[in-house]
């Protein structure tokens, strides 16, 4: 059976994508970084680096990313 992947985030830099994928993995959601194989960073503005998860994990991943964004926003506002 072939797994379907869904994009949960897109970035212009591979490091941010890897950090996001790592956070998802640490929380039990398998994630992968796609499109970061270019040695020309400027190409990522045309084709962003994407973080993808299995379709079955999409809702949980989006909820976790939203929670992380809220917590990050609270930290910077205090």
PyMOL commands that set and color helices and strands:
alter all, ss='L'
color gray80, all
select helices_A, chain A and resi 14-26+41-45+55-77
alter helices_A, ss='H'
color red, helices_A
select strands_A, chain A and resi 5-11+31-34+49-54
alter strands_A, ss='S'
color yellow, strands_A
deselect
rebuild
show_as cartoon
